[in-house]
């Protein structure tokens, strides 16, 4: 059986080995060529190899598998897969160069001995191991042609020594890259390609197996299109086997295109592209080039983020033929989503591939059916932080802080909704600098790209006709530390001072973490409460937040701005409070009216006259589940 698909090892049947196992050959797992290198993957072919058989073990690898043990120069080797006729294993990193012996023991019986030549590099590309770097993983990625000016990801073995070498049997670190020493080179169709990264495949977007290397290379301009363009990797002066890719004509369409609103009335057009140059934008028929915002940085971000500031006088905007609707003076149809990503953390894993368990695609399509004039996302986009821990539902999903997760959690499911109206994006606690902050600043923050991730960002105001939206970045306002961290509280005091300077007479405060809500039967955010002293400018008519994965409303006595929570748009739902909402004390006020609805959904806000707004809560299928009226300082709901 060929070690061909890194995402799936097919289990082969086997039987109890009554006689001594027989080794017929030891070869490179990717190319089947003779020879190996320290840390590379090798395959044994033979018979009677397994006293028992089983599925691949993944990470961490084992040195024995159903009574099977492989030894290289007497050192036990990590095993990936064992069957009666085949074993895939890693050559230990400490194996010296030169001739090495390979022997195995299965069911207590010792095999014959074979020798292999261990060299510094033995590069080999896996069959099916070349993917389009920016597209979805799996069969779709393997079958998608690439264009010149795009990156490909090459999975290989045998590229030799690396920095930050892991232990034998372990994958690369989640936080520290392990680049190769050999100066890997790539040719595509006989033309030298620029290599952006070559090293052990980092966990997250890539296969979770020791001994697998990743090379990211840019497809050179000028190559002819075709279905059989050979790719070759060289390491230490040794060439790999060729593996063919398909190259398409022309340029790839951008992955995402949308308008967003920023400070001081700025309207920004954004595009995310797999090409190495920004697309053109048409403004009132005049075609101009968009400007790079954040370049591709491999191996984690193989895409280019682009932007263009739209003149206030513009009537029509399009990117690659996709019309992007401009702001209207007084929007009457506002659609709000929040907390949309698919949760994969240390405690739980959502079934990201189950449209009922994570209904974001249907939710986005039904939100589009509301014909929005303004779209608000109140934070938390990126949720796939650790490897899927369940047997079904999310196995094979990318994870970690990288483009693959941003694509899966945000840009693919919202593809139809993104261009339909201008967006206002709120930073969530999942987009802090120790989490997905890099992606937040690359793709969604409306201000100039900072030189490094910013823990705190200043409030800013967005005018949308008669309503003023004020963004308060509460990502770092931790609501799990009790009592509140004095340093974090101190950092937010000037934020509320700035907020008071910005606020007009008809302001909505947008902040991801609710200032006053019931979260897990507890007071929601004592940091924001302490920093503000529970006092907001008189002109703030409502606080709009997410973070709590429900739909909630709160009205208070003494009177202050009501709290609206819309955080039920995809991530694992929170249970409704089991404590009574009415009478609960939040900050220095008591809840006099309130509601909490569990269930996936989104909401719309429409003006009702006299300064009032109708709020409609929908489920993910677009069915109305509740209606409310916001007439500050009161929110009244039907349920």
C-alpha positions in Angstrom: 0.0 0.0 0.0 1.4 3.4 -0.9 1.9 6.0 1.8 0.0 8.3 -0.6 -2.5 10.5 1.2 -1.3 12.2 4.4 -4.8 13.0 5.6 -5.9 9.3 5.7 -4.0 6.1 6.3 -6.1 3.2 5.0 -6.1 0.2 7.4 -5.1 -3.0 5.8 -6.3 -6.4 7.1 -4.0 -8.8 8.7 -3.6 -11.9 10.7 -1.8 -13.2 13.8 1.9 -13.7 12.8 2.7 -17.3 13.8 6.1 -17.3 12.1 8.9 -14.8 12.2 8.1 -11.6 10.2 9.9 -11.3 6.9 11.2 -7.9 5.7 11.4 -7.7 1.9 12.2 -4.0 1.4 12.7 -0.7 3.3 12.0 2.4 1.2 11.2 6.1 1.4 7.5 6.4 2.3 6.8 9.1 -0.3 8.8 8.0 -3.4 9.5 4.3 -2.7 13.1 5.1 -3.5 15.9 3.4 -1.6 17.5 5.3 1.3 16.4 7.4 4.2 17.6 10.4 6.2 17.3 11.2 10.0 13.8 12.2 10.9 12.3 11.0 7.5 9.4 8.6 7.0 10.2 5.1 5.8 8.1 2.1 4.8 8.7 -1.6 5.4 7.1 -4.1 3.0 7.1 -7.8 3.9 4.9 -10.5 5.3 3.8 -11.6 8.8 4.7 -8.1 10.1 1.9 -7.7 12.6 0.7 -9.9 15.4 -2.2 -7.5 15.5 -3.2 -4.8 13.1 -4.8 -1.4 13.6 -5.5 2.1 12.4 -2.9 4.9 12.3 -2.0 6.2 15.7 -1.4 9.8 14.8 0.4 12.0 17.3 2.1 11.2 19.6 3.5 8.2 17.7 4.2 4.9 19.4 7.3 2.8 19.4 5.2 -0.4 19.4 1.9 -1.1 17.8 0.1 -4.4 18.6 3.3 -6.1 19.6 5.2 -4.8 16.6 8.5 -3.0 17.1 10.9 -1.6 14.6 14.6 -0.9 15.4 17.0 1.2 13.4 20.6 0.5 14.6 19.0 -1.0 17.7 17.0 2.1 18.5 13.2 1.7 18.7 11.5 3.7 16.0 8.1 5.5 16.2 5.4 3.8 14.2 2.6 5.4 12.2 0.9 2.4 10.7 1.1 -1.3 11.0 -0.4 -4.1 9.0 0.5 -7.6 8.1 2.3 -6.5 4.9 3.4 -2.9 5.6 4.7 -0.7 8.3 5.2 3.1 8.1 7.7 4.4 10.6 10.0 7.4 11.3 13.7 7.0 11.2 14.9 8.3 14.5 16.5 11.8 14.4 19.6 10.5 16.1 20.4 7.9 13.4 23.9 8.5 12.2 24.7 8.8 8.5 25.9 5.7 6.7 24.7 2.2 6.5 22.0 1.3 9.1 20.3 -1.9 10.0 16.6 -2.4 10.2 15.0 -5.2 12.1 11.6 -5.8 13.7 10.0 -8.0 16.4 6.4 -9.0 16.0 4.6 -11.2 18.5 7.9 -12.1 20.1 9.4 -13.3 16.8 12.5 -11.5 15.3 12.6 -10.7 11.6 15.5 -10.9 9.2 17.7 -7.9 9.0 17.9 -5.4 6.1 20.2 -2.5 5.6 19.5 1.0 4.4 21.7 3.9 3.4 21.1 6.9 5.7 22.0 10.2 4.0 21.7 13.8 5.1 18.8 14.4 2.7 16.5 12.1 0.7 13.8 14.5 -0.4 10.5 12.9 -1.7 7.1 14.4 -2.3 4.0 12.4 -1.3 1.6 11.4 -4.0 -1.3 13.8 -3.7 0.9 15.9 -1.4 0.7 19.2 -3.4 -2.1 21.5 -2.5 -3.3 25.0 -3.3 -2.0 26.9 -0.3 -5.0 29.2 0.2 -7.9 26.9 -0.6 -9.8 24.4 1.4 -8.0 21.2 2.4 -8.8 17.7 1.3 -9.9 16.5 -2.2 -11.1 19.9 -3.3 -7.7 21.4 -2.7 -5.8 18.6 -4.4 -8.0 18.9 -7.5 -8.0 22.7 -7.8 -5.7 24.1 -10.5 -3.4 26.8 -9.4 -2.6 30.0 -11.2 0.8 31.7 -11.6 1.3 34.1 -8.8 -0.2 31.8 -6.2 1.4 29.6 -3.6 1.4 25.9 -3.5 2.0 23.8 -0.4 4.2 20.7 -0.9 4.2 17.9 1.7 7.3 15.9 1.6 9.8 13.9 3.7 13.5 13.6 3.9 14.5 17.2 3.7 17.1 16.8 6.5 18.1 18.6 9.6 15.9 21.4 11.0 16.1 24.1 13.6 14.1 23.4 16.8 14.2 19.7 16.1 11.4 17.8 18.0 11.9 14.5 19.6 11.6 11.4 17.4 7.9 10.7 17.0 6.8 14.2 17.8 5.4 16.8 15.4 6.8 20.3 15.1 6.0 22.8 17.8 2.7 24.7 17.6 4.5 28.0 18.4 8.0 27.7 17.0 8.8 26.9 13.4 11.4 24.3 12.4 13.0 25.4 9.1 15.3 23.1 7.2 19.1 23.5 7.1 19.4 22.2 3.6 18.2 25.3 1.7 15.3 23.6 -0.1 14.7 24.6 -3.7 11.6 24.1 -5.9 11.2 23.9 -9.7 7.8 24.0 -11.4 7.7 23.1 -15.0 11.5 23.3 -15.0 11.4 26.9 -13.8 12.9 27.9 -10.4 10.2 29.0 -8.0 10.5 31.3 -5.0 10.4 29.3 -1.7 8.7 31.2 1.1 9.0 28.4 3.7 10.6 25.0 4.0 10.6 23.0 7.3 8.6 20.6 9.4 4.9 21.0 8.7 3.5 23.1 11.6 0.5 21.7 13.4 -2.9 23.2 12.6 -3.5 23.5 8.9 -1.3 20.5 8.0 -1.1 16.7 8.6 -0.4 15.8 12.2 2.4 13.3 11.6 6.1 13.3 12.6 8.5 13.4 9.7 6.3 15.4 7.4 7.9 18.5 5.9 6.1 21.5 4.3 7.4 23.6 1.4 5.6 26.7 0.2 6.5 27.9 -3.2 5.2 30.7 -5.5 4.2 29.5 -8.9 6.4 31.6 -11.3 4.9 33.9 -13.9 5.1 32.9 -17.5 4.5 29.2 -17.0 2.2 27.6 -19.5 -1.1 26.2 -18.4 -1.6 22.5 -18.4 -2.6 19.4 -16.4 0.8 17.8 -16.0 3.3 20.4 -14.8 6.0 18.7 -12.8 7.1 19.9 -9.4 10.5 18.9 -8.0 12.0 19.7 -4.5 15.7 19.7 -4.0 17.4 19.6 -0.6 21.1 19.3 0.0 21.7 19.0 -3.7 19.4 16.0 -4.0 16.3 16.1 -6.2 13.0 14.5 -5.2 10.6 12.5 -7.4 8.4 14.7 -9.7 4.7 15.2 -8.8 2.4 16.9 -11.3 0.1 19.8 -10.7 -2.4 21.6 -13.0 -1.9 25.3 -13.8 -4.9 27.3 -15.0 -4.9 30.3 -17.3 -5.4 33.8 -16.1 -5.6 35.0 -12.5 -7.5 33.6 -9.6 -10.6 35.5 -8.3 -10.2 37.1 -4.9 -11.4 34.9 -2.0 -13.3 37.7 -0.2 -14.5 41.2 -1.2 -16.4 43.6 1.0 -16.8 47.1 2.2 -16.4 48.2 5.8 -16.9 51.4 7.8 -14.1 52.9 9.8 -13.4 56.0 11.9 -14.4 59.5 10.7 -16.7 58.3 8.0 -14.1 56.3 6.1 -15.4 53.6 3.8 -12.9 50.9 3.0 -13.0 48.3 0.3 -11.2 45.1 1.2 -10.1 42.1 -0.8 -8.3 38.9 0.2 -6.5 37.2 -2.6 -4.3 34.2 -3.2 -2.5 36.1 -5.9 0.7 37.9 -5.1 -0.7 41.2 -6.5 -3.8 43.1 -5.4 -6.9 43.1 -7.7 -8.2 46.2 -9.4 -11.2 48.1 -8.1 -13.7 50.0 -10.3 -15.1 53.2 -8.7 -17.8 54.9 -10.8 -16.3 53.2 -13.8 -12.7 54.3 -13.2 -10.4 51.3 -12.6 -7.6 51.6 -10.1 -5.3 49.2 -8.3 -6.0 48.3 -4.7 -3.2 48.8 -2.2 -1.6 46.0 -0.2 -2.5 45.9 3.5 -0.8 42.8 4.7 1.5 40.6 2.6 1.4 36.9 2.5 3.6 35.4 5.2 4.3 31.7 5.0 3.6 29.1 6.2 0.6 30.5 8.1 -0.8 33.3 5.8 -0.5 32.4 2.1 -2.9 35.3 1.1 -2.6 39.0 0.4 -4.9 41.4 2.1 -5.7 44.5 0.0 -7.7 47.7 0.6 -8.8 51.0 -0.9 -10.3 54.1 0.6 -13.6 54.8 -1.2 -14.3 58.5 -1.9 -17.5 59.7 -0.2 -18.8 60.8 -3.5 -18.6 57.3 -5.1 -21.8 55.9 -6.4 -20.7 52.4 -7.6 -17.9 50.2 -6.5 -16.9 46.8 -7.8 -14.0 44.4 -7.4 -13.5 41.8 -10.2 -17.1 42.4 -11.3 -18.5 41.9 -7.8 -20.6 44.9 -6.8 -20.0 46.2 -3.3 -22.9 48.2 -2.0 -22.2 51.6 -0.6 -23.5 53.0 2.7 -27.0 54.6 2.7 -27.5 57.8 4.6 -30.0 56.4 7.1 -30.1 52.7 7.0 -33.4 51.2 7.9 -32.4 47.5 7.6 -29.5 46.6 10.0 -28.6 42.9 10.4 -26.5 41.8 13.4 -24.5 38.6 13.9 -22.1 37.6 16.6 -19.8 34.8 17.8 -19.9 32.9 14.5 -16.9 30.5 14.5 -16.9 26.8 15.2 -15.6 25.9 18.7 -12.6 23.6 19.0 -10.8 24.3 22.3 -9.3 22.4 25.2 -12.7 21.5 26.6 -15.0 20.8 23.7 -15.2 20.4 19.9 -18.2 21.4 17.9 -19.2 19.2 14.9 -18.0 21.8 12.4 -19.0 19.7 9.4 -22.5 19.1 10.7 -24.8 21.9 9.4 -27.1 21.5 12.3 -24.4 21.6 15.0 -22.7 24.6 13.2 -25.4 26.2 11.0 -23.4 29.3 9.9 -23.7 28.8 6.2 -27.6 28.6 6.3 -27.6 31.4 8.9 -25.5 33.7 6.5 -27.8 32.9 3.6 -30.9 33.7 5.7 -29.3 36.9 7.0 -28.7 37.8 3.3 -32.4 37.4 2.7 -33.2 40.3 5.1 -31.7 42.6 2.3 -29.5 44.4 4.8 -28.3 48.0 4.3 -25.7 47.7 7.1 -24.2 44.6 8.6 -22.7 44.4 12.2 -20.6 41.6 13.5 -20.2 42.1 17.2 -17.1 39.9 17.6 -15.5 36.5 17.9 -14.9 35.1 14.4 -12.1 32.6 15.0 -12.8 29.6 17.2 -10.8 26.5 16.0 -7.9 26.9 18.4 -6.9 23.3 19.1 -7.0 20.0 17.2 -10.5 18.3 17.0 -10.9 16.1 20.0 -14.0 14.2 18.9 -14.3 11.0 16.8 -16.7 12.6 14.3 -17.9 16.0 13.2 -14.7 18.0 13.0 -11.9 15.5 12.3 -9.7 16.9 9.7 -10.6 20.5 10.3 -7.7 23.0 10.4 -6.9 24.5 13.7 -4.6 27.1 15.3 -4.0 30.7 14.4 -3.6 30.8 10.6 -5.4 31.5 7.3 -6.9 28.1 7.1 -9.1 28.7 10.2 -10.0 32.3 9.1 -11.1 30.8 5.8 -13.2 28.0 7.4 -14.7 30.0 10.2 -15.3 33.4 8.5 -14.7 33.9 4.8 -16.1 30.8 3.2 -19.4 30.6 5.2 -20.0 34.3 4.8 -19.0 34.6 1.1 -22.5 35.4 -0.1 -23.2 37.9 2.7 -19.9 39.8 2.7 -20.5 42.0 -0.4 -24.2 42.7 0.2 -23.8 45.8 2.5 -21.1 47.7 4.3 -19.8 46.0 7.5 -19.0 47.2 11.0 -16.6 44.7 12.7 -16.1 44.6 16.4 -13.0 42.9 17.9 -13.7 39.9 20.1 -11.8 38.3 22.9 -10.8 35.5 20.4 -9.0 38.1 18.4 -6.6 39.3 21.2 -2.9 39.2 20.5 -2.3 35.9 22.3 -5.0 34.3 20.0 -6.2 35.3 16.6 -5.1 39.0 16.8 -2.8 38.8 13.7 -5.7 37.7 11.5 -7.9 40.5 13.0 -5.5 43.2 12.0 -4.7 41.7 8.6 -8.3 41.3 7.5 -10.9 43.2 9.6 -9.6 46.1 11.7 -10.5 49.3 9.8 -7.5 51.4 10.8 -4.0 51.3 9.2 -2.2 48.1 9.6 0.0 48.3 12.8 3.6 47.2 12.9 2.7 44.6 15.6 -0.5 43.3 17.3 -2.0 45.9 19.6 -3.5 44.7 22.9 -5.6 47.9 23.3 -7.0 50.1 20.6 -8.7 53.4 21.0 -12.5 53.8 20.6 -13.7 55.4 17.4 -17.0 56.6 16.1 -18.9 55.8 12.9 -21.8 58.0 11.8 -24.6 56.2 9.9 -27.1 59.1 9.5 -28.9 59.9 12.7 -27.3 57.1 14.7 -23.7 57.1 15.8 -21.9 53.8 16.4 -19.0 53.9 18.9 -16.6 51.0 18.9 -15.0 50.0 22.2 -12.4 47.2 22.0 -13.1 45.1 25.0 -11.2 42.0 23.8 -8.7 42.3 26.7 -11.3 43.0 29.4 -11.1 39.6 31.0 -14.3 38.5 32.7 -12.9 35.4 34.3 -10.6 37.0 36.8 -12.3 37.8 40.1 -11.5 40.3 41.5 -10.7 42.3 38.4 -7.1 42.8 37.5 -6.2 46.4 38.5 -3.8 46.8 35.6 -6.5 45.9 33.0 -9.0 48.2 34.7 -6.5 51.0 34.6 -6.0 50.4 30.9 -9.7 50.9 30.2 -10.2 54.1 32.2 -8.8 56.3 29.4 -10.9 54.3 26.9 -14.1 55.4 28.7 -12.8 59.0 28.8 -12.3 58.9 25.1 -15.7 57.4 24.6 -17.3 60.3 26.6 -15.5 62.7 24.2 -16.9 60.9 21.1 -20.5 60.3 22.2 -23.2 62.4 20.6 -26.9 62.5 21.5 -27.9 59.2 19.7 -25.0 56.7 20.1 -24.9 52.9 20.2 -21.9 51.5 22.1 -20.6 48.4 20.3 -18.3 46.3 22.4 -17.9 42.6 22.3 -18.0 41.8 26.0 -21.3 42.9 27.5 -20.9 45.5 30.2 -24.0 44.3 32.0 -25.3 40.8 31.4 -25.7 37.4 33.1 -23.0 35.0 31.9 -23.0 31.5 33.6 -25.3 32.9 36.2 -22.7 35.6 37.1 -22.2 39.3 36.6 -20.7 39.6 33.2 -17.8 42.1 33.1 -16.5 43.6 36.3 -13.5 45.1 34.4 -15.6 47.4 32.2 -17.9 48.1 35.2 -15.0 49.2 37.3 -13.3 51.2 34.6 -16.5 53.1 33.7 -17.9 53.2 37.3 -21.1 52.0 35.6 -21.5 55.5 34.0 -21.9 56.0 30.3 -22.5 59.3 28.5 -26.2 60.4 28.4 -26.3 60.1 24.7 -25.6 56.3 24.7 -28.9 54.7 23.8 -27.9 51.0 23.9 -24.9 48.8 24.5 -24.7 46.1 21.7 -22.5 43.1 22.5 -21.9 39.4 21.8 -19.7 37.1 23.9 -22.6 35.4 25.7 -23.9 32.8 23.2 -27.5 33.7 23.5 -29.9 36.5 22.6 -30.4 38.7 25.7 -31.9 42.0 26.7 -31.6 43.9 29.9 -33.3 47.1 31.2 -32.2 48.7 34.5 -33.1 50.7 37.5 -31.7 53.2 38.2 -32.0 54.2 34.6 -29.1 53.7 32.2 -28.5 52.5 28.7 -30.1 49.0 28.1 -27.9 46.1 27.2 -28.6 44.0 24.0 -26.6 40.8 23.5 -26.5 39.0 20.1 -23.9 36.3 20.4 -25.8 33.2 19.1 -24.7 33.0 15.5 -22.6 29.8 15.4 -20.4 29.0 18.3 -21.5 26.5 20.9 -24.6 27.9 22.6 -24.8 29.0 26.2 -27.6 27.9 28.4 -30.1 30.5 29.6 -29.5 31.7 33.1 -31.1 29.6 35.8 -31.2 32.6 38.2 -34.1 35.0 37.8 -33.2 37.8 35.3 -35.6 40.4 36.7 -34.2 41.5 40.0 -30.6 40.5 39.2 -28.1 43.2 40.2 -25.6 44.1 37.5 -23.1 46.8 38.4 -25.0 49.2 40.6 -28.4 48.6 39.0 -31.2 46.1 39.1 -32.7 44.4 36.0 -36.3 45.4 35.7 -37.0 43.8 32.3 -35.0 41.1 30.5 -35.1 38.1 28.3 -32.7 35.3 27.3 -33.2 33.0 24.3 -31.1 30.0 23.6 -30.7 28.7 20.0 -28.7 29.7 16.9 -29.7 32.8 15.1 -29.2 36.4 14.1 -31.2 39.6 14.5 -32.3 42.7 12.6 -32.9 46.2 13.8 -35.3 48.6 12.0 -36.4 52.1 13.0 -39.9 52.3 14.4 -40.3 56.1 14.6 -39.8 58.5 17.5 -36.3 57.2 18.1 -37.5 53.6 18.7 -36.1 50.5 17.0 -37.7 47.2 16.3 -35.5 44.2 17.0 -36.4 40.9 15.4 -34.6 37.7 16.6 -34.5 35.0 14.0 -33.3 31.4 14.2 -30.6 30.1 11.8 -33.4 29.1 9.3 -34.8 32.6 9.2 -37.8 32.0 11.4 -38.8 34.7 13.8 -38.4 33.6 17.4 -39.0 36.9 19.2 -39.7 40.6 18.6 -38.5 43.4 20.8 -38.7 47.2 20.8 -35.8 49.4 21.8 -36.9 52.8 23.1 -34.0 53.8 25.3 -33.7 53.3 28.2 -36.0 50.3 27.8 -36.0 47.2 25.7 -39.4 45.4 25.7 -39.7 41.9 24.2 -42.8 39.8 23.3 -41.4 36.7 25.1 
